[in-house]
Amino acid sequence: MDIIYSHTNNWYHADFARRLYADLPEALRAQTRLCNVVAWLDDTPHDHVVVVNWEEVVREPQLGRGVTDLCARLADIPRRTLLSAECVGTEWFEKQFAEGIAWTELIEVGWFGYPLPERYRGLPYHVLGTVATRAEQEAMERRRAALDETPDDPAARPIPWAFVGMRTPARVAFAHELVHWRPGGFVLLTDAGPARPGSGRLTEAGLARVLRRTPLYIWRAQHPFPYFETFRVHDALRHGALPVKIDPDHAAHFSGAPGVFPSLKALAAALESQGWTALLRAAYEAALARPTLGAAFAAIASGGTPNSHAHG
């Protein structure tokens, strides 16, 4: 099996590809290659290829005119798995099917699956159900246990909240709400585009520095579709911040997921009634109930899971 990805287009998903490969069970990892897409074109492919976010792979800056060769090579491979980290229904999800690639299966990256558009419903659809490696889950367990022994004080984190994402009018308006709610937070809203050097977006290290200094990692979606941003939850919990999504339209859809609220008022009420520590503990418990990344992927690769896990 080959896992291929764009190594310069988006550090976020390149990091995910590396973490997935490193977390595979030893026997499967021994039969798997991790390749950036440019290097993959220079080698002999295996008969199963897993593409991490095609819409970024096909726009890899170093690929150049190799797109035609890439598409032709993929067409000849018997098993073509799309590993998608884009919200179903959005333009970014549709780009996963550009260039006419006939995927043989689709794996949703995240905790939940979603009803597919009718034209894709014949495609075997799996839900990874997690993005945390075994080592990351072990670290989360230590953080959760520490909350029981010595409850963390959110006031010890000097930035009251952090709000990071691509700029939209709704997000700019929400940033003003946040500033009026609790002044002194961190806001970074950037132009649309890949997360690579020079893009104006946070690097992996930059995001980590922010999250270690805030008790609340807050966001709103940039689209109207129901979606649970598993990567954001994962980032928050790795650094001891409470993940919070404000979603007036779809909060009820994710009532069983941690940290989803219909409004800042609802968040404030939960912080007042339950406390930040209890909410953070519940988020860790929900994350720790999930399988590890490598094990979940291995189960799908071996045919050990149902085809569809649509949420809602």
Secondary structure as GFF3:
##gff-version 3
##sequence-region A 1 312
A	DSSP	beta_strand	2	5	.	.	.	ID=ss1
A	DSSP	alpha_helix	11	23	.	.	.	ID=ss2
A	DSSP	alpha_helix	26	30	.	.	.	ID=ss3
A	DSSP	beta_strand	33	36	.	.	.	ID=ss4
A	DSSP	alpha_helix	37	40	.	.	.	ID=ss5
A	DSSP	beta_strand	48	52	.	.	.	ID=ss6
A	DSSP	alpha_helix	54	57	.	.	.	ID=ss7
A	DSSP	three_ten_helix	64	66	.	.	.	ID=ss8
A	DSSP	alpha_helix	67	75	.	.	.	ID=ss9
A	DSSP	beta_strand	79	84	.	.	.	ID=ss10
A	DSSP	alpha_helix	91	95	.	.	.	ID=ss11
A	DSSP	three_ten_helix	98	100	.	.	.	ID=ss12
A	DSSP	beta_strand	105	108	.	.	.	ID=ss13
A	DSSP	three_ten_helix	118	120	.	.	.	ID=ss14
A	DSSP	beta_strand	125	127	.	.	.	ID=ss15
A	DSSP	alpha_helix	134	149	.	.	.	ID=ss16
A	DSSP	three_ten_helix	154	156	.	.	.	ID=ss17
A	DSSP	beta_strand	162	166	.	.	.	ID=ss18
A	DSSP	alpha_helix	169	181	.	.	.	ID=ss19
A	DSSP	beta_strand	186	190	.	.	.	ID=ss20
A	DSSP	alpha_helix	204	211	.	.	.	ID=ss21
A	DSSP	beta_strand	216	219	.	.	.	ID=ss22
A	DSSP	alpha_helix	230	238	.	.	.	ID=ss23
A	DSSP	beta_strand	242	246	.	.	.	ID=ss24
A	DSSP	three_ten_helix	251	254	.	.	.	ID=ss25
A	DSSP	beta_strand	260	261	.	.	.	ID=ss26
A	DSSP	alpha_helix	264	273	.	.	.	ID=ss27
A	DSSP	alpha_helix	276	288	.	.	.	ID=ss28
A	DSSP	alpha_helix	293	301	.	.	.	ID=ss29
###
